[in-house]
Amino acid sequence: MRHAESEANIQKRYAGNFDAPLTENGHLQAQEMAKQFKNIHFDAAFSSDLSRSYNTAQIIANEHTVAVVAKKLLREKSHGIVEGKRHDELEEDIRKKMDVYHALDADAMWTHKAVEGMESLEETAGRFITFLRETALAYPNKTLLIVSHGGSMRSLLAHLGFASIKELPSTSAANASYIVLKSDGVEFEIAKIVGIEKK
């Protein structure tokens, strides 16, 4: 599941690993998701160690008497030196690099790092999938809650062939959107997608 609404979302900042808290509306969204998931038995809960994901997971987990384990592998894609900034706050040369990045085709965008410290989509998907595989093997036939970030989830869906990354821009994944994913630690099956739409 993607975290609920954060301060960075409403301020339209490159969040990445920038630790932006949930908004008041974000808390309400997480509470609503806790109600939606109330009849699901979660055997374990995991989240990114960034507060917007951890707090979303905590609100849901409180209704299921399960502890949330924070994992750095579930973090959002790092945006490097632009994290925490809005596009209009960037220096001109950095803004141009980001504009070039967003104009790339899907294949080029997958591996490109526009600015210093940026993580590629390929790297993001790689660590996310590593976590999912290891966790699926450690919890066979269990139902897990995993709260992460829009960019990580979109890179996962692109890797699994649901759509190209160009068909899944940041606006395609709503806050609190989710994927029901089945895995044996090797293969992945997308059972359901809610709140994420191809553009």
Secondary structure as UniProt FT lines:
FT   HELIX           7..10
FT   TURN            11..12
FT   TURN            16..17
FT   HELIX           24..36
FT   TURN            37..39
FT   STRAND          44..48
FT   HELIX           51..61
FT   TURN            62..65
FT   STRAND          68..71
FT   HELIX           72..74
FT   HELIX           80..82
FT   TURN            83..84
FT   HELIX           87..89
FT   HELIX           92..103
FT   HELIX           106..111
FT   TURN            116..117
FT   HELIX           121..138
FT   TURN            140..141
FT   STRAND          144..148
FT   HELIX           150..159
FT   TURN            160..161
FT   HELIX           165..167
FT   HELIX           170..172
FT   STRAND          173..183
FT   STRAND          188..196
//
